[in-house]
Amino acid sequence: MLKINKADFKPIEESDFPEICERKGIGHPDSVCDAAADACSRALCKYYFEHFGRYYHHNVDKAVLVGGIAKPAFGGGLILEPEYFLIVGRAINQILKENKLEYIPVATICLDACRETVSNIFRNLDLDSHIQFDYAVRPGSIDLTGVFDESNAMEQVPLANDTSFGVGYAPLSDAEKIALEAERMLNSDAFKEKCPASGEDIKVMVQRVGKDVDITVCGAMVSKYIKDKSEYVNYTEQMKDAVLDLAAKIIPEKNVNCAVNVGDNIEKGILYLTVTGTSAEAGDDGEVGRGNRSNGLITPCRTMSLEAVCGKNPINHVGKIYNVLATNMAKEIVERGQGDIIEAHVKLLSQIGRPINDPWVSSISLIPANNVNFSNIEKIAREVSEEKLSIENIINLRERLIAGKEQVF
């Protein structure tokens, strides 16, 4: 059922209430779990396809990062107890092929994917001494693998594995843009070259009232690059200036303030120092699904799903597919509107066993620009819905998810 209506709420930029949004950076413990879990799913998909020409059931979306114990100090520091990373989930680990039982090295695949992910995120974390990896991935239940098997033919419509929903909207507000892009900039190679003391565990919190935008950045600083308090302050000022420069470029119409590590007390020596660049080294734990939604943000002023997207299989798990798909639909609707559509909001609801390209409910709410004929933009939304829910696009989205080309956290 497709329902397209004119939204009965204001655009986010015209809202009377304070807008709040957040971005947990790639080195935040929750984001690390998201990244590693999704890497495991992609690695399993690739192994299944390369060895058997098809995908098999799996969901590895229960990863947890247990914080360690650290003693940072200017110019160095010690890791007293390493972090502990555990990947948990379900995955087919043996297959009967031509009357011969073949085994899939699920543990090795997952552990290698986790290690590679963590290695790619952190510049100052030693995989051998700063973190331990473990797994608890078992075969899946018969009912879920059964639905999956019926969905698996490469060119047929997948059947939904669950009765679940996904949501998406477009475009991002100015507050959301700066939250997302500030973290990306601070964790970019270019910025790290200028400011090596900036660790990867960065959280950006933004609040907006009218045209006034306040940004708070919480950034783990790497102790070995900092010789004293003065140098620490200098590095945090670099982060602040970089964010303000970025804001001037991408949201020039807003009045922007920025503060970094506001919990510090320089005089008392209370500073956000770390050895490895993440709070996980000193007891801050992480878990899949507790951080960013699939659009990369936490947005309490918008419609959100609490679904943990990362680690779920991209073949028939609607908790993953519909959240990414709904966002893509909203973006495309706004783009095709060419200014006639101020905002698009999409909600997709599945029913277990129902073809993914035939949602139980597909709801699209549009905010038209002034003096725009609603029937014209309704037609655009209908066309985009048909295209994005086609089996060709569903299969293409699957392959993009497996290739890591879609944002999922």
C-alpha positions in Angstrom: 0.0 0.0 0.0 1.5 3.3 -1.1 0.2 6.5 0.6 1.6 9.9 -0.4 0.4 13.0 1.6 1.2 16.6 2.2 3.1 16.8 5.6 1.2 18.6 8.4 4.4 19.8 10.0 6.9 22.6 9.3 10.3 22.2 7.7 13.0 21.5 10.3 14.6 24.9 9.5 11.4 26.7 10.4 10.7 24.8 13.6 10.1 26.7 16.8 11.7 24.1 19.1 15.5 23.8 19.6 17.0 21.4 17.0 19.4 18.8 18.4 21.5 16.3 16.5 24.7 14.2 17.1 27.4 12.4 15.2 29.4 9.7 16.9 32.8 9.5 15.1 34.4 6.4 13.6 36.5 5.9 16.7 33.6 6.1 19.2 33.2 2.6 20.8 29.6 2.3 19.4 30.8 3.2 15.9 33.7 0.7 16.1 31.1 -2.0 16.9 29.0 -0.9 14.0 31.9 -0.8 11.5 33.3 -4.2 12.6 29.8 -5.9 12.6 29.1 -4.7 9.1 32.5 -5.7 7.9 31.8 -9.2 9.1 28.6 -9.4 7.2 30.2 -8.2 4.0 33.1 -10.6 4.5 30.7 -13.5 4.9 28.7 -12.5 1.8 31.9 -12.4 -0.2 33.1 -15.8 1.0 29.7 -17.5 0.5 29.5 -16.1 -3.1 33.1 -16.8 -4.1 32.9 -20.4 -2.9 29.3 -21.4 -3.5 27.9 -18.9 -6.0 25.2 -17.7 -3.6 24.6 -16.0 -0.3 23.7 -17.9 2.9 21.9 -16.8 6.0 23.7 -14.7 8.6 23.2 -11.8 11.0 26.2 -10.7 13.0 24.7 -7.5 14.6 25.4 -8.1 18.3 29.0 -6.9 18.6 30.2 -5.4 21.9 33.4 -3.6 22.8 34.4 -3.8 26.5 36.6 -1.0 27.6 40.1 -1.5 29.0 42.2 0.3 31.6 44.7 2.9 30.6 47.1 5.4 32.2 47.9 8.2 29.7 50.5 10.8 30.4 52.1 13.7 28.5 54.5 12.2 26.0 53.3 8.6 26.5 51.3 6.5 28.8 50.4 2.8 29.4 47.7 0.4 28.6 47.2 -1.6 31.8 44.4 -3.8 30.5 43.4 -4.2 26.9 40.0 -3.7 25.4 38.0 -6.7 24.6 35.9 -7.0 21.3 33.3 -9.7 20.9 31.3 -10.3 17.7 28.1 -12.2 18.3 25.5 -13.5 15.8 24.3 -16.2 13.5 25.9 -17.6 10.3 25.6 -20.7 8.3 28.9 -22.6 8.9 28.4 -25.9 6.9 26.9 -26.6 3.6 26.0 -29.9 1.8 27.4 -29.6 -1.7 27.3 -32.5 -4.2 26.7 -34.9 -1.3 29.7 -33.6 0.5 29.7 -31.5 3.7 31.8 -28.4 3.3 32.7 -26.2 6.3 32.8 -22.4 6.3 35.5 -20.8 8.6 33.1 -18.4 10.1 35.3 -17.6 13.1 38.3 -16.8 11.0 36.3 -14.7 8.5 34.8 -12.6 11.3 37.9 -12.2 13.4 39.9 -11.2 10.4 37.2 -8.6 9.4 37.2 -7.2 12.9 40.9 -6.9 13.2 41.2 -5.2 9.8 38.4 -2.8 10.6 39.9 -1.7 13.9 43.3 -1.4 12.2 41.9 0.9 9.5 40.1 3.1 12.1 42.9 3.8 14.6 46.3 5.2 13.9 47.7 4.7 17.5 46.2 1.4 18.6 48.3 -1.8 18.6 46.3 -4.8 17.6 48.5 -7.2 19.4 48.7 -5.5 22.8 45.9 -2.9 23.1 42.8 -5.1 22.2 41.7 -8.7 22.2 39.2 -10.2 19.7 36.8 -13.0 20.3 33.6 -14.3 18.6 30.4 -16.1 19.5 28.8 -16.7 16.1 26.5 -19.8 15.7 24.3 -21.3 13.0 20.9 -19.6 12.5 17.4 -20.9 13.5 15.5 -23.0 11.0 12.6 -20.6 10.5 14.8 -17.6 9.6 17.1 -19.6 7.4 14.1 -21.1 5.7 12.8 -17.7 4.7 16.3 -16.7 3.7 16.7 -19.7 1.4 13.4 -18.9 -0.4 14.8 -15.4 -1.0 18.2 -16.3 -2.1 18.0 -16.8 -5.9 20.2 -14.0 -7.3 17.5 -12.5 -9.6 14.3 -13.1 -7.7 12.5 -10.9 -5.2 13.8 -11.5 -1.6 11.2 -12.3 1.0 11.3 -10.1 4.2 12.8 -11.9 7.1 10.8 -9.9 9.7 7.9 -7.6 10.2 9.8 -4.4 10.7 10.1 -0.9 9.4 12.7 1.6 8.0 12.5 5.4 7.8 14.4 8.1 5.9 14.2 11.8 5.1 15.9 14.4 3.0 17.5 16.9 2.9 19.7 17.2 5.9 19.3 20.4 7.9 22.2 22.8 8.4 22.7 21.5 11.9 22.8 17.9 10.6 25.2 18.8 7.8 27.7 20.4 10.2 27.5 17.5 12.7 28.2 15.0 10.0 30.8 16.9 8.0 32.7 18.2 11.1 33.4 14.7 12.3 34.4 13.6 8.8 36.8 16.5 8.5 38.3 16.0 12.0 38.9 12.4 11.2 40.3 13.0 7.7 43.9 12.1 6.8 44.5 15.8 5.9 43.5 17.0 9.4 45.4 14.3 11.2 48.5 15.4 9.4 48.1 18.9 10.8 46.9 17.8 14.2 48.3 14.3 15.0 47.2 14.6 18.7 43.6 14.4 17.6 42.3 10.8 18.1 39.6 9.1 16.2 37.1 9.0 19.0 35.2 12.2 18.3 31.6 13.1 19.1 30.0 16.2 17.6 26.8 17.5 19.3 24.9 20.3 17.7 22.0 22.5 18.9 20.3 25.2 16.9 17.8 27.8 17.9 16.8 30.0 15.0 20.0 31.0 13.2 22.2 30.3 16.2 24.1 27.1 16.1 26.3 25.8 18.9 28.6 22.9 18.4 30.3 20.9 21.1 33.1 18.6 20.1 34.3 15.8 22.4 37.7 14.5 21.1 40.0 12.0 22.6 43.6 13.4 22.4 46.6 11.2 21.9 49.0 11.7 24.8 52.3 10.7 23.1 52.0 13.8 20.8 51.4 16.3 23.6 54.2 17.4 25.9 52.3 19.7 28.3 49.0 21.5 29.0 49.9 24.4 26.7 50.3 22.1 23.8 47.1 20.3 24.7 45.2 23.6 24.5 46.8 24.4 21.2 45.7 21.2 19.6 42.1 21.6 20.9 42.1 25.2 19.5 43.1 23.7 16.1 40.1 21.5 16.2 37.8 24.4 17.1 39.2 26.6 14.4 38.9 23.9 11.8 35.2 23.3 12.7 34.4 27.0 12.5 36.1 27.3 9.1 34.1 24.4 7.8 30.9 25.9 9.2 31.6 29.2 7.4 31.8 27.2 4.1 28.9 24.9 4.4 26.3 26.8 6.6 27.3 30.4 6.0 23.9 31.8 6.9 24.1 30.5 10.5 25.8 32.1 13.5 28.1 29.4 14.7 29.9 28.9 18.0 32.1 25.9 18.8 33.7 24.5 22.0 36.0 21.5 22.3 36.3 19.2 25.3 34.3 21.4 27.7 34.7 18.8 30.5 38.4 19.7 30.8 39.7 21.6 33.8 43.1 22.8 32.6 44.3 24.2 36.0 43.5 20.9 37.8 45.0 18.8 35.0 41.7 17.2 34.1 42.1 16.6 30.4 40.8 14.2 27.8 44.1 12.4 27.3 44.2 8.9 25.8 47.0 6.5 24.7 45.2 5.2 21.7 42.8 7.9 20.6 39.6 6.3 22.0 37.7 6.3 25.3 37.4 2.5 25.0 40.9 2.2 26.4 39.6 3.4 29.8 36.3 1.8 30.4 33.9 3.3 27.8 32.1 0.3 26.3 30.4 0.1 22.9 27.6 -1.9 21.3 26.1 -2.2 17.8 23.0 0.0 17.3 23.6 2.5 20.1 25.1 5.1 17.9 24.4 6.7 14.6 21.4 5.7 12.5 21.9 4.5 9.0 22.2 8.1 7.7 25.2 8.7 10.0 23.4 10.8 12.6 21.4 10.7 15.8 18.4 13.0 15.2 15.8 13.1 18.0 13.9 15.9 16.2 13.3 13.7 13.2 11.5 10.4 12.6 14.0 7.7 13.6 14.2 3.9 13.8 16.0 2.3 16.7 17.0 -0.6 14.4 20.6 -1.8 14.6 21.4 -1.8 10.9 25.1 -2.9 10.9 25.8 -6.6 10.7 22.4 -7.6 9.4 22.4 -9.5 6.1 21.8 -7.3 3.1 19.8 -10.0 1.3 16.4 -10.1 3.1 16.8 -8.3 6.5 14.4 -5.4 6.1 15.7 -3.8 9.3 18.8 -3.0 7.3 17.5 -2.7 3.7 14.4 -0.5 4.4 16.3 2.1 6.5 18.9 2.6 3.8 16.3 2.4 1.0 13.9 4.9 2.7 16.8 7.4 3.0 17.8 6.9 -0.7 14.1 7.3 -1.8 13.8 10.6 0.2 17.0 11.9 -1.3 16.0 11.1 -4.8 12.5 12.6 -4.4 14.0 15.9 -3.2 16.6 15.9 -5.9 14.1 15.4 -8.7 11.8 18.0 -7.2 14.5 20.6 -8.2 13.4 23.0 -5.4 9.7 22.3 -5.5 10.0 19.8 -2.6 11.4 21.3 0.7 11.4 18.0 2.5 10.5 14.3 1.9 9.9 11.8 4.6 9.6 8.0 3.8 8.4 5.1 6.0 8.5 1.5 4.8 6.9 -1.4 6.7 7.5 -5.0 5.9 5.7 -8.2 6.8 7.7 -11.4 7.3 7.6 -13.6 4.2 6.3 -10.8 2.0 8.4 -9.7 -1.1 10.7 -6.9 -0.1 9.7 -4.8 -3.2 6.1 -4.9 -2.0 6.0 -3.2 1.4 3.0 -3.8 3.6 3.0 0.0 4.0 4.8 2.6 2.0 4.2 6.1 3.4 5.7 9.3 1.8 5.1 12.7 3.3 6.1 15.8 1.3 6.5 19.5 2.2 6.0 21.5 -1.0 7.6 24.8 -1.7 5.3 27.8 -1.9 2.9 27.9 -4.8 3.7 24.4 -5.9 1.0 22.1 -7.3 0.9 19.1 -4.9 -0.2 16.7 -7.7 3.0 17.4 -9.6 5.3 16.5 -6.7 3.1 13.6 -5.8 3.8 12.2 -9.2 7.5 12.5 -8.7 7.3 10.7 -5.3 5.2 7.9 -6.9 7.7 7.5 -9.8 10.7 7.3 -7.4 8.9 4.8 -5.2 8.3 2.5 -8.1 11.9 2.8 -9.3 13.5 2.3 -5.9 11.2 -0.7 -5.1 11.9 -2.4 -8.4 13.7 -5.8 -8.1 16.5 -4.4 -10.2 17.2 -1.6 -7.6 16.7 -4.0 -4.7 19.4 -6.3 -6.1 21.6 -3.3 -6.9 21.3 -2.0 -3.4 22.2 -5.5 -2.1 25.4 -5.4 -4.1 26.2 -1.9 -3.0 25.8 -2.8 0.6 28.1 -5.9 0.2 30.7 -3.7 -1.5 30.5 -1.2 1.4 29.3 1.6 -0.9 26.3 2.6 1.2 26.4 4.6 4.4 25.1 2.4 7.3 26.2 4.3 10.4 
